[in-house]
Amino acid sequence: MFSQGGAERRDRDAPLAARMRPRKLDDFIGQEHLVGEGHILRRLMETDSLPS
């Protein structure tokens, strides 16, 4: 009924900032000391316990 072309078109037509936005933690570059495997921010995010 619906083709996947709609989603592809929506992604292509999205603003650049939306297209470049990291979608998962591994997409962050240059912050290995914070979000690298086993580091503090990553552990807090994975356990859903980020303080305010």
N, C-alpha and C positions, 0 to 999 in steps of 0.2 A: 504494500500500500504506500508506504513512505520510503523514499530512497535515502541512502546515506549521503547523497550529494548535498542535501540541505544542511547537514552538520558541517560538511567540508566548506560549503559556501559561507556559512555563518562564521566559521573560524577564519577564513580568508578575508572576510569583510570586517572583522573585528579590529578595533584600534590596535596599533602596534604594541602599546603597553600591555594590553590584555593577551596578545599572542605571545609576548616574551615573558610574561609572568611565570615564575616557577610553579609547577603544579604538584611537585613532591619534594620532600626534603633533600633528596639526592641531587636535585637540580641547582641547588645553591652552590656557587663557586667562590672560593677564596675565604671561606669561613670554617675550614676544617677544624680549627681549634675549638669551635663552638658547636657545630652541627655534625662533625665527623662521627663515625661509628664509635659508640661508647662514651662520647663526651657529654657534658652537662646539659646543654640545651636539647640535644637529641633525646637523651634519656627522659627529660621532663616532658617533652612533646609526645614521645611514644607512650608514656604512662598517663597522659592527659592530666598532668598535675602542675601546669604552669601557674606560678603565683602572679598576682597582679602587680 
